[in-house]
Amino acid sequence: MESDALFRQFSEIEDKVEKLLGLCRSQQATISELQQTVKKLEEELHLKSETVQRQTEEKALIRSRIDNLLAKLEDLTRS
């Protein structure tokens, strides 16, 4: 009789351990997916940051060229 109860307890423990292992596997899969998503988003952010930096540099260059042209026009009107 004691062995039946003991066997039943071991079975319950094994079932619980299997459920926990399944949960751990599921969590690991979720973590892996989230890590991939984070990596993808970081790459996208890096590309967008580079694009913004290039646009900022282009804007500064355009502003500089416009300022130079305006200065030349002003020199012409003074002459």
PyMOL commands that place a pseudoatom at each C-alpha (Angstrom):
pseudoatom trace, name=CA, resn=MET, resi=1, chain=A, elem=C, hetatm=0, pos=[0.000, 0.000, 0.000]
pseudoatom trace, name=CA, resn=GLU, resi=2, chain=A, elem=C, hetatm=0, pos=[2.783, 2.413, 0.860]
pseudoatom trace, name=CA, resn=SER, resi=3, chain=A, elem=C, hetatm=0, pos=[4.516, 1.580, -2.406]
pseudoatom trace, name=CA, resn=ASP, resi=4, chain=A, elem=C, hetatm=0, pos=[1.357, 2.499, -4.352]
pseudoatom trace, name=CA, resn=ALA, resi=5, chain=A, elem=C, hetatm=0, pos=[1.196, 5.888, -2.641]
pseudoatom trace, name=CA, resn=LEU, resi=6, chain=A, elem=C, hetatm=0, pos=[4.900, 6.400, -3.190]
pseudoatom trace, name=CA, resn=PHE, resi=7, chain=A, elem=C, hetatm=0, pos=[4.597, 5.396, -6.847]
pseudoatom trace, name=CA, resn=ARG, resi=8, chain=A, elem=C, hetatm=0, pos=[1.665, 7.801, -7.253]
pseudoatom trace, name=CA, resn=GLN, resi=9, chain=A, elem=C, hetatm=0, pos=[3.694, 10.635, -5.697]
pseudoatom trace, name=CA, resn=PHE, resi=10, chain=A, elem=C, hetatm=0, pos=[6.614, 9.923, -8.013]
pseudoatom trace, name=CA, resn=SER, resi=11, chain=A, elem=C, hetatm=0, pos=[4.247, 9.960, -10.973]
pseudoatom trace, name=CA, resn=GLU, resi=12, chain=A, elem=C, hetatm=0, pos=[2.839, 13.304, -9.869]
pseudoatom trace, name=CA, resn=ILE, resi=13, chain=A, elem=C, hetatm=0, pos=[6.343, 14.702, -9.412]
pseudoatom trace, name=CA, resn=GLU, resi=14, chain=A, elem=C, hetatm=0, pos=[7.382, 13.425, -12.854]
pseudoatom trace, name=CA, resn=ASP, resi=15, chain=A, elem=C, hetatm=0, pos=[4.302, 15.038, -14.417]
pseudoatom trace, name=CA, resn=LYS, resi=16, chain=A, elem=C, hetatm=0, pos=[5.041, 18.346, -12.723]
pseudoatom trace, name=CA, resn=VAL, resi=17, chain=A, elem=C, hetatm=0, pos=[8.689, 18.207, -13.783]
pseudoatom trace, name=CA, resn=GLU, resi=18, chain=A, elem=C, hetatm=0, pos=[7.653, 17.500, -17.395]
pseudoatom trace, name=CA, resn=LYS, resi=19, chain=A, elem=C, hetatm=0, pos=[5.279, 20.463, -17.309]
pseudoatom trace, name=CA, resn=LEU, resi=20, chain=A, elem=C, hetatm=0, pos=[8.033, 22.675, -15.911]
pseudoatom trace, name=CA, resn=LEU, resi=21, chain=A, elem=C, hetatm=0, pos=[10.451, 21.484, -18.591]
pseudoatom trace, name=CA, resn=GLY, resi=22, chain=A, elem=C, hetatm=0, pos=[7.867, 22.234, -21.257]
pseudoatom trace, name=CA, resn=LEU, resi=23, chain=A, elem=C, hetatm=0, pos=[7.345, 25.682, -19.804]
pseudoatom trace, name=CA, resn=CYS, resi=24, chain=A, elem=C, hetatm=0, pos=[11.109, 26.284, -19.733]
pseudoatom trace, name=CA, resn=ARG, resi=25, chain=A, elem=C, hetatm=0, pos=[11.409, 25.251, -23.388]
pseudoatom trace, name=CA, resn=SER, resi=26, chain=A, elem=C, hetatm=0, pos=[8.558, 27.544, -24.303]
pseudoatom trace, name=CA, resn=GLN, resi=27, chain=A, elem=C, hetatm=0, pos=[10.140, 30.427, -22.395]
pseudoatom trace, name=CA, resn=GLN, resi=28, chain=A, elem=C, hetatm=0, pos=[13.497, 29.790, -24.058]
pseudoatom trace, name=CA, resn=ALA, resi=29, chain=A, elem=C, hetatm=0, pos=[11.837, 29.880, -27.482]
pseudoatom trace, name=CA, resn=THR, resi=30, chain=A, elem=C, hetatm=0, pos=[10.106, 33.135, -26.585]
pseudoatom trace, name=CA, resn=ILE, resi=31, chain=A, elem=C, hetatm=0, pos=[13.357, 34.637, -25.321]
pseudoatom trace, name=CA, resn=SER, resi=32, chain=A, elem=C, hetatm=0, pos=[15.117, 33.613, -28.511]
pseudoatom trace, name=CA, resn=GLU, resi=33, chain=A, elem=C, hetatm=0, pos=[12.401, 35.221, -30.642]
pseudoatom trace, name=CA, resn=LEU, resi=34, chain=A, elem=C, hetatm=0, pos=[12.552, 38.399, -28.569]
pseudoatom trace, name=CA, resn=GLN, resi=35, chain=A, elem=C, hetatm=0, pos=[16.343, 38.538, -28.860]
pseudoatom trace, name=CA, resn=GLN, resi=36, chain=A, elem=C, hetatm=0, pos=[16.050, 38.246, -32.637]
pseudoatom trace, name=CA, resn=THR, resi=37, chain=A, elem=C, hetatm=0, pos=[13.440, 41.001, -32.657]
pseudoatom trace, name=CA, resn=VAL, resi=38, chain=A, elem=C, hetatm=0, pos=[15.663, 43.242, -30.537]
pseudoatom trace, name=CA, resn=LYS, resi=39, chain=A, elem=C, hetatm=0, pos=[18.620, 42.603, -32.852]
pseudoatom trace, name=CA, resn=LYS, resi=40, chain=A, elem=C, hetatm=0, pos=[16.506, 43.435, -35.913]
pseudoatom trace, name=CA, resn=LEU, resi=41, chain=A, elem=C, hetatm=0, pos=[15.191, 46.622, -34.295]
pseudoatom trace, name=CA, resn=GLU, resi=42, chain=A, elem=C, hetatm=0, pos=[18.705, 47.673, -33.265]
pseudoatom trace, name=CA, resn=GLU, resi=43, chain=A, elem=C, hetatm=0, pos=[19.878, 47.215, -36.866]
pseudoatom trace, name=CA, resn=GLU, resi=44, chain=A, elem=C, hetatm=0, pos=[16.926, 49.251, -38.151]
pseudoatom trace, name=CA, resn=LEU, resi=45, chain=A, elem=C, hetatm=0, pos=[17.634, 51.969, -35.583]
pseudoatom trace, name=CA, resn=HIS, resi=46, chain=A, elem=C, hetatm=0, pos=[21.292, 52.066, -36.593]
pseudoatom trace, name=CA, resn=LEU, resi=47, chain=A, elem=C, hetatm=0, pos=[20.367, 52.429, -40.272]
pseudoatom trace, name=CA, resn=LYS, resi=48, chain=A, elem=C, hetatm=0, pos=[17.861, 55.170, -39.491]
pseudoatom trace, name=CA, resn=SER, resi=49, chain=A, elem=C, hetatm=0, pos=[20.414, 56.973, -37.332]
pseudoatom trace, name=CA, resn=GLU, resi=50, chain=A, elem=C, hetatm=0, pos=[22.907, 56.869, -40.190]
pseudoatom trace, name=CA, resn=THR, resi=51, chain=A, elem=C, hetatm=0, pos=[20.243, 58.203, -42.554]
pseudoatom trace, name=CA, resn=VAL, resi=52, chain=A, elem=C, hetatm=0, pos=[19.421, 61.061, -40.192]
pseudoatom trace, name=CA, resn=GLN, resi=53, chain=A, elem=C, hetatm=0, pos=[23.127, 61.856, -39.821]
pseudoatom trace, name=CA, resn=ARG, resi=54, chain=A, elem=C, hetatm=0, pos=[23.587, 61.950, -43.609]
pseudoatom trace, name=CA, resn=GLN, resi=55, chain=A, elem=C, hetatm=0, pos=[20.528, 64.163, -43.997]
pseudoatom trace, name=CA, resn=THR, resi=56, chain=A, elem=C, hetatm=0, pos=[21.829, 66.510, -41.308]
pseudoatom trace, name=CA, resn=GLU, resi=57, chain=A, elem=C, hetatm=0, pos=[25.195, 66.735, -43.067]
pseudoatom trace, name=CA, resn=GLU, resi=58, chain=A, elem=C, hetatm=0, pos=[23.518, 67.336, -46.441]
pseudoatom trace, name=CA, resn=LYS, resi=59, chain=A, elem=C, hetatm=0, pos=[21.312, 70.030, -44.908]
pseudoatom trace, name=CA, resn=ALA, resi=60, chain=A, elem=C, hetatm=0, pos=[24.374, 71.755, -43.434]
pseudoatom trace, name=CA, resn=LEU, resi=61, chain=A, elem=C, hetatm=0, pos=[26.156, 71.573, -46.794]
pseudoatom trace, name=CA, resn=ILE, resi=62, chain=A, elem=C, hetatm=0, pos=[23.134, 72.991, -48.611]
pseudoatom trace, name=CA, resn=ARG, resi=63, chain=A, elem=C, hetatm=0, pos=[22.796, 75.760, -46.008]
pseudoatom trace, name=CA, resn=SER, resi=64, chain=A, elem=C, hetatm=0, pos=[26.485, 76.601, -46.432]
pseudoatom trace, name=CA, resn=ARG, resi=65, chain=A, elem=C, hetatm=0, pos=[26.202, 76.736, -50.214]
pseudoatom trace, name=CA, resn=ILE, resi=66, chain=A, elem=C, hetatm=0, pos=[23.082, 78.923, -50.006]
pseudoatom trace, name=CA, resn=ASP, resi=67, chain=A, elem=C, hetatm=0, pos=[24.843, 81.261, -47.585]
pseudoatom trace, name=CA, resn=ASN, resi=68, chain=A, elem=C, hetatm=0, pos=[27.819, 81.511, -49.972]
pseudoatom trace, name=CA, resn=LEU, resi=69, chain=A, elem=C, hetatm=0, pos=[25.525, 82.247, -52.910]
pseudoatom trace, name=CA, resn=LEU, resi=70, chain=A, elem=C, hetatm=0, pos=[23.666, 84.893, -50.912]
pseudoatom trace, name=CA, resn=ALA, resi=71, chain=A, elem=C, hetatm=0, pos=[26.979, 86.472, -49.930]
pseudoatom trace, name=CA, resn=LYS, resi=72, chain=A, elem=C, hetatm=0, pos=[28.044, 86.582, -53.591]
pseudoatom trace, name=CA, resn=LEU, resi=73, chain=A, elem=C, hetatm=0, pos=[24.712, 88.129, -54.587]
pseudoatom trace, name=CA, resn=GLU, resi=74, chain=A, elem=C, hetatm=0, pos=[25.061, 90.719, -51.864]
pseudoatom trace, name=CA, resn=ASP, resi=75, chain=A, elem=C, hetatm=0, pos=[28.594, 91.542, -53.080]
pseudoatom trace, name=CA, resn=LEU, resi=76, chain=A, elem=C, hetatm=0, pos=[27.232, 91.999, -56.615]
pseudoatom trace, name=CA, resn=THR, resi=77, chain=A, elem=C, hetatm=0, pos=[24.476, 94.333, -55.472]
pseudoatom trace, name=CA, resn=ARG, resi=78, chain=A, elem=C, hetatm=0, pos=[27.000, 96.478, -53.550]
pseudoatom trace, name=CA, resn=SER, resi=79, chain=A, elem=C, hetatm=0, pos=[29.232, 96.888, -56.565]
for i in range(1, 79): cmd.bond("trace and resi %d" % i, "trace and resi %d" % (i + 1))
show_as sticks, trace
zoom trace
